């Protein structure tokens, strides 16, 4: 099973809303990632969790708050977003070593209105 | 500084014709390289990877890639494209032990009848 599952697939939220994106993997991977992808652009790394600890925050605004409740789950809490935050949010996981590949979920298409 | 360059933003190819997508990288150490494919509105699917060893690597869906250290290249090829190969293709470089990926800008492949 090489599947990373993201929910929801689509999300529309207002600028004053609070919502969460969820990501789950059952491959025993110890590293999990959030990427943001704008239209016609490559994915850009937001956060890396390794062994359930935040390892990398790529200077992401605090309106994005990641959480890793356990080794299989990764959440991204959203609050007071701006319309320019509308994008495809991708979750990925890997074994976290230098010579391993990352597996991506199908993404959550987020629209901020 | 590390970087990944995909010189071709857009490629149009006839169904049944061969396809080659270019990727050049800049990295000071041993590169770990990947090709991912993304269909519209979908996540990224790993086509193949290069960690070490044989410079010609085979992937899924009939794709292969050749690593050439002297040219800092990792070009993707397919002998005969199918209409279902129409997608965005990303070359990526693993840049640290946390699994951070740096992506090229992507190449959009259009397949004509």
Boltz contact constraints between the chains, C-beta under 6 A:
constraints:
  - contact:
      token1: [A, 31]
      token2: [B, 99]
      max_distance: 6.0
  - contact:
      token1: [A, 42]
      token2: [B, 90]
      max_distance: 6.0
  - contact:
      token1: [A, 42]
      token2: [B, 103]
      max_distance: 6.0
  - contact:
      token1: [A, 42]
      token2: [B, 105]
      max_distance: 6.0
  - contact:
      token1: [A, 42]
      token2: [B, 106]
      max_distance: 6.0
  - contact:
      token1: [A, 43]
      token2: [B, 103]
      max_distance: 6.0
  - contact:
      token1: [A, 45]
      token2: [B, 100]
      max_distance: 6.0
  - contact:
      token1: [A, 48]
      token2: [B, 98]
      max_distance: 6.0
  - contact:
      token1: [A, 55]
      token2: [B, 98]
      max_distance: 6.0
  - contact:
      token1: [A, 56]
      token2: [B, 98]
      max_distance: 6.0
  - contact:
      token1: [A, 90]
      token2: [B, 43]
      max_distance: 6.0
  - contact:
      token1: [A, 94]
      token2: [B, 99]
      max_distance: 6.0
  - contact:
      token1: [A, 96]
      token2: [B, 99]
      max_distance: 6.0
  - contact:
      token1: [A, 98]
      token2: [B, 97]
      max_distance: 6.0
  - contact:
      token1: [A, 99]
      token2: [B, 32]
      max_distance: 6.0
  - contact:
      token1: [A, 99]
      token2: [B, 51]
      max_distance: 6.0
  - contact:
      token1: [A, 101]
      token2: [B, 46]
      max_distance: 6.0
  - contact:
      token1: [A, 101]
      token2: [B, 49]
      max_distance: 6.0
  - contact:
      token1: [A, 104]
      token2: [B, 43]
      max_distance: 6.0
  - contact:
      token1: [A, 104]
      token2: [B, 44]
      max_distance: 6.0
  - contact:
      token1: [A, 105]
      token2: [B, 43]
      max_distance: 6.0
  - contact:
      token1: [A, 106]
      token2: [B, 42]
      max_distance: 6.0
  - contact:
      token1: [A, 106]
      token2: [B, 43]
      max_distance: 6.0
  - contact:
      token1: [A, 107]
      token2: [B, 43]
      max_distance: 6.0
